[in-house]
Amino acid sequence: MKFTGTVWFLVSLGWAGSAAAADPFYIGRWTFTAATVAPWADPHRKPDDAERARLMGKAVVFKAGEISGPRPFACTKPQYKVTDYGPDMIFQGAFDEMRRTDKKADPKALATSLGLSGARIRTLETGCEIDVHFVDDTTAEVGLNNYVYTLKKL
């Protein structure tokens, strides 16, 4: 009887251990599905379409020890950290900078216009060049060279 109880205890620890070892939500393959001109872009200058065209349909793969994908998203030694930022701090503070220039620029409204709602926005700091802001567990956005790109986890 003791042996059976011990076996069940060890099996249950294995199940708990495998649940605790599950990959974070951001690990996996994400595909560029859309791009929109960023709110902070100069309205008198059209952003370069070549980069947008190069990225659309491409994938970025977040792995435990690397990020693979097109430049500048590839990274050999990411240092992941998930943080919740206010709308003023996403896209490296671009919305706060807009507000300082124009008091009518509302960071929360700007974030909402991109699908990022709420007082806190879950952000993956990669330790590389790019931060990733999450709409939900399968939709993310990144800012790059006056575009906001949408990534979908497929």
Disulfide bonds with the S-S distance in Angstrom:
Cys75-Cys128 1.87
